[in-house]
Amino acid sequence: MKKEPASPESIRLWKEMGDKYRTYLKLEKRLSENTVISYMRDIRQFAIFILRRVDCPPTEVTREMIEEYMSHLYESGAEKTSQARSLSGVRSFFNYMVLESQMEESPAEFVPTPKAGRQLPDVLTVDEIDRIMATIDCSTPKGLRDSAMLEVLYSCGVRVSELLSLRMSDLFFGEGYIRVIGKGDKQRIVPVSAVAREKIYRWLDVRKTMLKANINEECLFLNNRGKPLTRVMVFTIIRQAAARAGINKSISPHTFRHSFATHLLNGGASIRQVQEMLGHESIITTEIYTHLDREHLRETIEKHLPL
C-alpha cells in the first residue's frame, strides 16, 4: 500500500462505522462487555494500521490490505493464536458491513487463518482438587464463601463470568440444579451436586449477616463489604489456594472448568452431555476440553455431527 496521510473524512467514517458496530455487538449479538471490548480492540488496531498507510474508509478495504496486516502481525512476532483472533475480529466487522449493505462482499472472507496447534491448559487431578479444597479455612465467612465458589466452579463447570453472575433466584435446589447465564445471555440448566448444595447452604447462613441496606442482595457471592466479587478476586483466591496446596501448575478459574469436563469424559459421560453442561453451541468446541484417544474422539464427533 502506498503511504499517504489519512483524511479527516476517512477517520470519521471509521469511527462512525465502529460506533455502529459496537452497538450491533451489544444489542443484536448480545455479547458480554469484555467480548465487545476485545472485538473493538481488534478492529481499532486494524483501522490504525490501514490509516497510517493509506487514505481509505472501511468500505474500500481490500483483501490485499488485510493480508498485509496479517503479514505485519506475523513479522511483529505475534503468536499464531493472536493472529487468528485478530483476523476473526476483522472478519466479524466486515461481515457486519455486508449485513448492513455497506459492502457487497467481505474482503476478509478468503484470507487464510493462521494455523496453530491447540495448547490445552493444565488439568487438575481429583486428588489435586481435594488438596486445594482442603487448604480453605471453613471456620470463617470468607472460607465458607471460597469453598462454595470453588465447588461450583469445579462440580458445575461454569465460567468465572457465569459464577459471578449467579443470583439467589438462580438456585433451584429442590429440583437439584442451578440456572446459569452464559455467553450472549443464553441460559442453561446445570445439575448441582449434594456437596455443592451443602457448601452453598453453609455460605448462605453467614451471608445473611452481611446483608446491609447498600448491598446487592441478589448476588450470590459477595466480598467482605457486601459487594459483588470481581474476576481478579477469584483468580487470586484460586492461585493462593493452589500455592498453599503445593501445586505448581498454571491454574485459573478455567482450569476447574477444564478439569470438570475431562473428569466427566474419563468417567464415561458422552461428549454430547459435556457439551450441554459447558454450554457450547457446537460439539466441535467441546473437543478442546478432552484428553481422550484422538481417533475415538474423532469418531464420536462425526457420529453426532449432522450429515
Buried (B, 14 or more C-beta within 10 A) or exposed (E): BEEEEBEEEBBEBBEEBBEBBBEBBBEEBEBBEEBBEBBBEBBBBBBEBBBEBBBBBBEBBEBEBBBBBBEBBEEEEBEBEBBBBBBBBBBBBBBBBBEEEBBEEBBBEEBEEBEEEEEEBBBBEEEBBEBBBEBBEBEEBBBBBBBBBBBBBBBBBBBBBBBBBBBEEBBEEEEEBBBBBBBEEEEBBBEBBEBBBEBBEBBBEBBEEBEEEEBEEEBBBBBEEBEBBEBEBBBEBBBBBBEEBEBEEEBBBBBBBBBBBBBBBEEEEEBBEBBBBBBBEEBEEBBEBBEBEEEEBEEBBEEEEEE
